[in-house]
Amino acid sequence: MKKDIYVVGAVIYDKEWILCAQRGQTKTLPLKWEFPGGKIEAGETPEDALQREIREEMKCGISIEDRIEETTHEYDFGIVHLTTFYCRLTGEEPRLTEHRTIKWVHKENLYELDWAPADIPAIHKITQ
Ligand SMILES: Nc1nc2c([nH]c(=O)n2[C@H]2C[C@H](O)[C@@H](COP(=O)(O)OP(=O)(O)OP(=O)(O)O)O2)c(=O)[nH]1
């Protein structure tokens, strides 16, 4: 049986712009675009996990707003349950550490990126 992987993603926005992150070449889902975030650890709420992951990955703080979407996507390596939240930066500039690239993309142009498949329902919601 495939393992269930519980993941949170931060849709960090500033007006009409969304902060998008590209996975590294050597990771699972190489070079796919995703929302910064990661796996929820034992005992964490989704919000705790999101704050921790963003601090670890981009060295900045976020405030978490509404939940956008919860999706389940079956990959060859497991079943990802992805929950996304609208978030805002609290002041510090995001820094590039784990990702290949991070960039601000206008809402209207989100479909131009090659997203991790689990993210597509959230992209629909954000752009609708
Ligand atoms: N952070 C994040 N992960 C996503 C998204 N969409 C999606 O399918 N994923 C997948 C990729 C990973 O398999 C998993 C998140 O794991 P992670 O971010 O903690 O770990 P990782 O890159 O080190 O992953 P891995 O190499 O251990 O698989 O969820 C998304 O929008 N954001």
The ligand as an SDF file (V2000), in Angstrom:
LIG
                    3D

 32 34  0  0  0  0  0  0  0  0999 V2000
    5.8390   21.7920   -0.2850 N   0  0  0  0  0  0  0  0  0  0  0  0
    5.0450   21.3280   -1.2320 C   0  0  0  0  0  0  0  0  0  0  0  0
    5.0690   20.0090   -1.5520 N   0  0  0  0  0  0  0  0  0  0  0  0
    4.2530   19.5950   -2.5250 C   0  0  0  0  0  0  0  0  0  0  0  0
    3.3820   20.4830   -3.2020 C   0  0  0  0  0  0  0  0  0  0  0  0
    2.6870   19.7620   -4.1330 N   0  0  0  0  0  0  0  0  0  0  0  0
    3.1080   18.4730   -4.0430 C   0  0  0  0  0  0  0  0  0  0  0  0
    2.7340   17.5380   -4.7390 O   0  0  0  0  0  0  0  0  0  0  0  0
    4.0720   18.3740   -3.0570 N   0  0  0  0  0  0  0  0  0  0  0  0
    4.7430   17.1340   -2.6770 C   0  0  0  0  0  0  0  0  0  0  0  0
    6.2280   17.1280   -2.9260 C   0  0  0  0  0  0  0  0  0  0  0  0
    6.7820   16.2400   -1.8300 C   0  0  0  0  0  0  0  0  0  0  0  0
    6.6640   14.8930   -2.2380 O   0  0  0  0  0  0  0  0  0  0  0  0
    5.8210   16.4980   -0.6800 C   0  0  0  0  0  0  0  0  0  0  0  0
    6.3190   17.5640    0.2530 C   0  0  0  0  0  0  0  0  0  0  0  0
    7.4240   17.1600    0.8710 O   0  0  0  0  0  0  0  0  0  0  0  0
    8.5360   18.1640    1.4280 P   0  0  0  0  0  0  0  0  0  0  0  0
    8.4980   19.4670    0.7210 O   0  0  0  0  0  0  0  0  0  0  0  0
    8.5010   18.1140    2.8870 O   0  0  0  0  0  0  0  0  0  0  0  0
    9.7390   17.3450    1.1510 O   0  0  0  0  0  0  0  0  0  0  0  0
   10.8390   17.2170    0.1130 P   0  0  0  0  0  0  0  0  0  0  0  0
   10.7780   18.2510   -0.9210 O   0  0  0  0  0  0  0  0  0  0  0  0
   12.0690   17.0670    0.9230 O   0  0  0  0  0  0  0  0  0  0  0  0
   10.2970   15.8870   -0.4690 O   0  0  0  0  0  0  0  0  0  0  0  0
   10.8670   14.4980   -0.6280 P   0  0  0  0  0  0  0  0  0  0  0  0
   12.0630   14.6980   -1.5170 O   0  0  0  0  0  0  0  0  0  0  0  0
   11.1460   13.9830    0.7510 O   0  0  0  0  0  0  0  0  0  0  0  0
    9.6940   13.8200   -1.2970 O   0  0  0  0  0  0  0  0  0  0  0  0
    4.6040   16.9420   -1.2740 O   0  0  0  0  0  0  0  0  0  0  0  0
    3.3580   21.8500   -2.8510 C   0  0  0  0  0  0  0  0  0  0  0  0
    2.6600   22.7100   -3.4130 O   0  0  0  0  0  0  0  0  0  0  0  0
    4.2220   22.2300   -1.8700 N   0  0  0  0  0  0  0  0  0  0  0  0
  1  2  1  0
  2  3  2  0
  2 32  1  0
  3  4  1  0
  4  5  2  0
  4  9  1  0
  5  6  1  0
  5 30  1  0
  6  7  1  0
  7  8  2  0
  7  9  1  0
  9 10  1  0
 10 11  1  0
 10 29  1  0
 11 12  1  0
 12 13  1  0
 12 14  1  0
 14 15  1  0
 14 29  1  0
 15 16  1  0
 16 17  1  0
 17 18  2  0
 17 19  1  0
 17 20  1  0
 20 21  1  0
 21 22  2  0
 21 23  1  0
 21 24  1  0
 24 25  1  0
 25 26  2  0
 25 27  1  0
 25 28  1  0
 30 31  2  0
 30 32  1  0
M  END
$$$$
